[in-house]
């Protein structure tokens, strides 16, 4: 990872001069910025010098082929293997309506005006942080989705990302733009085996919602246990538009992610629900921000997770209500179930309020698995593993009921059930 490598990557992709200049400016920013000093997450063991920053694949792997098996029920699909998008499909009826679904490399070549207008230009700039700058310099692959005015798409768009080996660094970029009155559902799935060496996934997602548009964004994350998953996901929501996030996370060795919604238009709305389950020595750190800039905005976040073995979770959530954001309603709640004496959860919800005509509440609970409940179920002939699974599914139920796609609920519960069979510390 050097300046010459940035130039070589741009040459390999035959990019226009403006993108090369963007990459080089981002590289200068990366070299200038200090290493992040996250209070509760240590990434000093991540050795960037050993990682290959660009690994073209060119073929569908068995995992990717399996993921595409249900794509006939999707509005469109993009599949990325390592650093390269290997498959793109879009319903012809949507193409006729002006919907654009392409990989980001194609977007740079064919839709430069749109890309220049939105790509890391406003809500996520390269100077947001050192890893965001590195992403801006070395991004490869990713998805560009543009939905024209008043186009409503009921079937979801599907984005799948996997990796085929270790010692790799992936920098996928997702850019979604919905014009006034548009409506979509975007399902993103990340999945890989566990390899012996380190892998870095430094992904960035930008979502721009123009007035009265709707986006449902669902992320199902099951990276292998060798993956350092550093994610930045930010959304700008204009007048009467709404973003609905659904997060379901079980994978990766270490995750550090930002999820931020900027409610800049009157009547803007953000809702988020999330479920996580971690075991072994997995480490998960999330910062969530609901930033109410305009009046009559609404925010709601409900997160539930469970920890086994020696895993750890950190959740830091902030409701920020600015001076002009009168008549705001916002809620933030995080609940964590600790299923092992050796696991640890930290939850830090907070409020920052500058307006006086608002309603805002926040809260968090962290509790141990109730052994009386386990004993009751075992006394009815259920073994301990199944008893814990039943308790966990009941704990997740309020969130699972709000996940819009049945296939996501089924996959999540399947992943959790599979992981519970590998728990080693009680």
C-alpha positions in Angstrom: 0.0 0.0 0.0 1.9 3.0 -1.4 1.3 6.0 -3.5 2.7 4.1 -6.6 0.2 1.3 -5.8 -2.7 3.8 -5.9 -1.5 5.0 -9.4 -1.1 1.4 -10.6 -4.6 0.5 -9.4 -6.1 3.5 -11.2 -4.2 2.7 -14.4 -5.3 -1.0 -14.2 -8.9 0.2 -14.1 -8.3 2.8 -16.9 -10.0 5.4 -14.8 -10.6 9.1 -15.8 -8.2 11.7 -14.5 -10.6 13.0 -11.9 -10.9 9.7 -10.1 -7.1 9.2 -10.1 -6.7 12.7 -8.6 -9.4 11.8 -6.1 -7.5 8.7 -5.1 -4.1 10.5 -4.8 -5.6 13.3 -2.7 -7.2 10.6 -0.4 -3.8 8.9 -0.1 -2.2 12.1 1.0 -5.0 12.4 3.6 -4.4 8.8 4.7 -0.6 9.5 5.3 -1.4 12.7 7.2 -4.0 11.4 9.5 -3.0 9.6 12.8 -4.0 6.0 13.6 -7.5 5.9 15.2 -7.5 5.8 18.9 -10.6 3.9 19.7 -11.1 3.7 23.5 -12.4 0.2 23.7 -11.2 -1.4 20.5 -7.5 -2.3 19.8 -6.5 -3.0 16.2 -2.7 -3.0 16.8 -2.6 -6.7 15.8 -3.8 -5.9 12.3 -0.7 -6.0 10.0 -1.5 -3.9 6.9 1.9 -4.6 5.5 1.1 -8.2 5.0 -2.2 -7.6 3.2 -2.8 -7.7 -0.6 -5.0 -4.7 -1.3 -6.3 -5.8 -4.7 -7.2 -9.4 -5.5 -9.2 -9.9 -8.8 -11.3 -13.0 -8.9 -13.2 -13.2 -12.1 -15.4 -16.2 -11.2 -18.4 -17.2 -9.1 -17.4 -19.3 -6.1 -19.6 -22.0 -4.7 -20.7 -19.6 -1.9 -21.6 -16.9 -4.5 -23.5 -19.4 -6.7 -25.4 -20.6 -3.6 -26.3 -16.9 -2.8 -27.5 -16.3 -6.3 -29.8 -19.3 -6.2 -32.7 -17.1 -5.0 -31.9 -14.1 -7.1 -34.8 -14.7 -9.4 -37.0 -13.2 -6.7 -34.8 -10.1 -6.6 -35.2 -6.8 -8.5 -31.4 -7.0 -9.2 -28.2 -8.5 -7.8 -24.6 -7.7 -7.6 -22.0 -10.3 -6.5 -18.4 -9.4 -5.5 -15.7 -12.0 -5.0 -12.6 -10.5 -3.3 -11.9 -7.2 -5.0 -13.9 -7.6 -8.2 -17.6 -7.7 -9.0 -18.2 -10.9 -11.0 -22.0 -10.7 -11.6 -24.6 -8.0 -12.1 -28.3 -8.5 -13.1 -31.3 -6.1 -13.2 -34.9 -6.7 -14.3 -35.4 -5.2 -17.8 -38.6 -3.5 -16.6 -36.6 -1.5 -14.1 -33.9 -0.7 -16.6 -36.6 0.7 -18.8 -37.7 3.0 -16.0 -34.2 4.4 -15.6 -33.0 2.4 -12.6 -29.2 2.0 -12.6 -27.6 -1.0 -10.9 -23.9 -1.4 -11.8 -20.6 -2.1 -10.1 -18.8 1.1 -9.0 -16.1 0.7 -11.6 -18.7 0.8 -14.3 -20.4 3.7 -12.7 -17.2 5.8 -12.8 -16.9 5.1 -16.5 -20.6 5.4 -17.6 -22.2 7.8 -15.1 -19.4 10.2 -14.1 -21.6 13.2 -13.3 -23.7 11.2 -10.8 -20.6 9.6 -9.2 -18.8 12.9 -8.9 -21.9 14.5 -7.3 -22.3 11.9 -4.6 -19.1 9.7 -4.2 -17.5 10.6 -0.8 -18.5 14.2 -1.5 -20.7 15.2 1.4 -21.7 12.7 4.1 -18.5 10.7 4.1 -15.4 12.5 3.0 -11.9 11.0 2.9 -10.8 13.0 6.0 -13.5 11.4 8.2 -10.8 9.0 9.5 -7.7 7.2 8.5 -9.4 4.0 7.3 -12.0 6.0 5.4 -9.1 7.8 3.6 -7.4 4.5 2.9 -10.7 3.3 1.5 -11.0 6.4 -0.7 -7.5 5.7 -2.1 -7.8 2.0 -2.7 -11.5 1.2 -3.1 -12.4 -1.5 -5.6 -15.7 -3.2 -6.5 -18.9 -2.2 -4.8 -22.3 -1.3 -6.0 -24.0 1.8 -7.4 -27.8 2.0 -7.3 -29.7 5.0 -8.6 -33.5 5.1 -8.5 -35.3 7.8 -10.5 -38.1 10.0 -9.3 -41.3 8.2 -8.2 -40.0 4.7 -9.1 -41.2 2.2 -6.4 -39.6 -1.2 -6.4 -41.2 -3.9 -4.2 -38.7 -6.7 -4.7 -35.4 -6.2 -3.0 -32.0 -5.5 -4.6 -29.3 -8.0 -3.5 -25.7 -7.3 -2.9 -23.4 -10.2 -2.0 -19.7 -10.0 -1.0 -17.3 -12.8 -0.2 -13.6 -13.5 0.0 -11.7 -16.6 -1.1 -8.5 -16.5 1.0 -6.5 -14.7 3.7 -4.0 -11.9 3.8 -6.3 -9.7 1.8 -7.7 -6.2 2.1 -11.1 -5.4 0.5 -12.5 -1.9 0.1 -16.0 -2.3 -1.3 -18.0 0.9 -1.8 -21.8 1.0 -1.9 -23.5 4.2 -3.1 -27.4 4.4 -3.1 -29.3 7.4 -4.4 -33.1 7.6 -4.4 -34.8 10.5 -6.1 -38.0 12.2 -4.9 -40.8 9.7 -4.3 -38.7 6.6 -5.0 -38.9 3.4 -2.8 -36.5 0.4 -2.6 -35.3 -2.4 -0.3 -31.6 -3.2 -0.4 -30.3 -6.5 1.0 -26.6 -6.8 1.6 -25.0 -10.1 2.7 -21.4 -10.7 3.6 -20.2 -14.2 4.1 -16.9 -16.1 4.1 -15.1 -19.1 5.5 -12.5 -18.7 8.3 -8.9 -18.7 7.0 -5.6 -18.7 8.9 -4.3 -15.3 8.0 -5.8 -11.9 8.5 -8.3 -10.2 6.2 -9.4 -6.6 6.3 -12.8 -5.4 5.0 -12.8 -1.6 5.0 -16.3 -1.0 3.5 -18.1 2.3 3.1 -21.8 2.8 2.4 -23.4 6.1 1.4 -27.2 6.5 1.1 -28.8 9.7 -0.2 -32.5 10.0 0.2 -34.2 12.8 -1.6 -37.6 14.1 -0.4 -40.4 11.6 0.2 -38.3 8.6 -0.8 -38.0 5.3 1.2 -35.1 3.0 1.7 -35.0 -0.3 3.6 -31.4 -1.4 4.1 -30.8 -4.9 5.5 -27.3 -6.2 6.3 -26.6 -9.8 7.1 -23.0 -10.2 8.2 -21.3 -13.6 8.7 -17.6 -13.0 7.9 -15.1 -15.6 8.9 -13.4 -15.4 12.2 -10.1 -14.1 10.7 -11.8 -10.9 9.3 -11.3 -7.4 10.7 -14.5 -5.7 9.6 -14.2 -1.9 9.7 -17.4 -0.3 8.4 -18.6 3.2 7.9 -22.3 3.6 6.9 -23.9 7.1 6.7 -27.2 8.3 5.4 -28.5 11.8 4.5 -32.3 12.0 4.8 -34.3 14.9 3.3 -37.9 16.2 3.7 -40.4 13.4 4.6 -38.0 10.7 3.5 -37.3 7.5 5.6 -34.5 5.1 6.1 -35.1 1.7 7.8 -32.0 -0.2 8.8 -32.0 -3.9 9.8 -28.7 -5.3 11.0 -28.1 -9.0 11.7 -24.5 -9.8 12.7 -22.8 -13.0 13.8 -19.4 -13.0 12.1 -15.9 -11.5 12.0 -13.0 -11.6 14.5 -13.3 -7.8 15.1 -15.9 -5.3 14.0 -15.8 -1.6 14.4 -18.6 0.3 12.6 -20.2 3.6 12.4 -23.9 3.9 11.5 -25.1 7.4 11.2 -28.3 9.0 10.0 -28.5 12.8 9.3 -32.1 14.0 9.3 -31.6 17.2 7.4 -35.1 17.6 6.1 -38.4 18.4 7.8 -40.3 15.2 8.6 -37.3 13.0 8.0 -37.4 9.5 9.6 -34.9 6.9 10.6 -35.6 3.5 12.2 -33.1 0.8 13.0 -33.4 -2.7 14.4 -30.4 -5.0 15.1 -29.6 -8.4 16.3 -26.1 -9.8 17.1 -24.7 -13.0 18.5 -21.0 -13.6 19.2 -18.9 -16.3 20.7 -15.2 -17.4 21.0 -13.1 -14.2 21.3 -15.1 -12.1 18.8 -15.1 -8.3 19.4 -17.9 -6.0 18.2 -17.9 -2.2 18.5 -20.7 -0.1 17.1 -21.2 3.7 17.2 -24.8 4.7 16.2 -25.8 8.4 15.7 -29.2 9.8 15.0 -28.6 13.4 14.2 -31.8 15.5 14.1 -31.0 18.6 12.1 -34.5 19.7 11.0 -37.8 19.9 12.8 -40.6 17.2 13.0 -38.1 14.4 12.6 -38.3 10.9 14.1 -35.7 8.4 15.2 -35.9 4.9 16.7 -33.2 2.3 17.4 -33.7 -1.1 19.0 -30.7 -3.4 19.4 -30.6 -6.8 21.0 -27.6 -9.0 21.3 -26.1 -12.0 23.1 -22.6 -13.0 24.0 -21.0 -16.3 24.8 -17.5 -17.6 25.5 -15.0 -14.7 25.9 -16.7 -12.4 23.3 -17.2 -8.7 23.9 -19.6 -6.0 22.6 -19.4 -2.3 22.8 -22.4 -0.1 21.9 -22.2 3.6 21.9 -25.4 5.4 20.8 -26.1 9.1 20.5 -29.3 11.0 19.9 -28.3 14.5 18.8 -31.1 17.1 18.5 -29.9 20.4 17.1 -31.3 23.8 17.9 -33.7 24.0 15.0 -35.0 20.5 15.3 -38.1 21.3 17.3 -40.9 18.7 17.6 -38.5 15.8 17.4 -39.3 12.3 18.7 -36.3 10.0 19.2 -35.7 6.7 21.0 -32.7 4.5 21.5 -32.6 1.2 23.3 -29.9 -1.5 23.6 -30.3 -4.8 25.4 -27.6 -7.4 25.8 -27.8 -11.0 27.2 -24.5 -12.3 28.6 -24.5 -16.1 28.3 -21.0 -16.7 29.8 -19.2 -15.5 32.9 -16.2 -14.6 30.7 -18.1 -12.4 28.2 -18.4 -8.7 28.6 -20.8 -6.0 27.3 -20.5 -2.3 27.5 -23.4 0.0 26.5 -23.2 3.8 26.4 -26.4 5.5 25.3 -26.5 9.3 25.4 -28.4 12.4 24.5 -27.3 15.8 23.2 -30.2 18.1 23.1 -30.2 21.8 22.0 -34.0 22.2 21.3 -36.7 22.5 23.9 -39.9 21.1 22.2 -38.8 17.5 21.9 -39.3 14.0 23.2 -36.2 11.8 23.5 -35.4 8.7 25.6 -32.5 6.3 25.8 -31.7 3.2 27.8 -29.7 0.0 28.0 -29.8 -3.2 29.9 -27.1 -5.9 30.3 -28.0 -9.1 32.1 -26.8 -12.6 32.7 -28.6 -15.7 31.4 -31.3 -16.6 33.9 -30.3 -20.1 35.3 -33.8 -20.5 36.7 -35.3 -20.3 33.2 -32.7 -22.8 32.0 -33.5 -25.2 34.9 -37.2 -24.9 34.2 -36.8 -25.9 30.6 -34.4 -28.7 31.4 -36.9 -30.1 34.0 -39.3 -30.5 31.1 -36.9 -32.8 29.3 -35.1 -30.2 27.2 -31.2 -30.4 27.1 -29.2 -27.3 28.1 -28.2 -26.3 24.6 -31.8 -26.4 23.3 -33.0 -24.5 26.5 -30.5 -21.7 25.8 -31.6 -21.6 22.2 -35.2 -21.2 23.2 -34.4 -18.5 25.7 -32.3 -16.7 23.1 -34.9 -16.8 20.4 -37.5 -15.4 22.9 -35.1 -12.6 23.8 -34.6 -11.8 20.1 -38.3 -12.0 19.3 -39.2 -8.2 19.6 -36.5 -7.4 17.0 -37.0 -10.4 14.8 -40.7 -9.4 14.4 -39.5 -6.1 12.9 -37.1 -7.7 10.3 -39.1 -7.3 7.0 -37.6 -10.3 5.1 -38.4 -13.8 6.3 -35.3 -15.2 4.6 -33.1 -12.9 6.7 -34.8 -14.1 9.9 -34.4 -17.7 8.9 -30.7 -17.3 8.0 -29.9 -15.4 11.2 -31.5 -18.0 13.4 -29.7 -20.7 11.4 -26.4 -19.0 11.9 -27.0 -18.6 15.6 -28.1 -22.2 16.0 -24.9 -23.3 14.2 -22.7 -21.1 16.4 -24.3 -22.3 19.6 -23.0 -25.8 18.8 -19.5 -24.4 19.0 -19.7 -22.7 22.4 -16.8 -23.7 24.6 -17.1 -21.8 27.8 -20.2 -21.8 30.0 
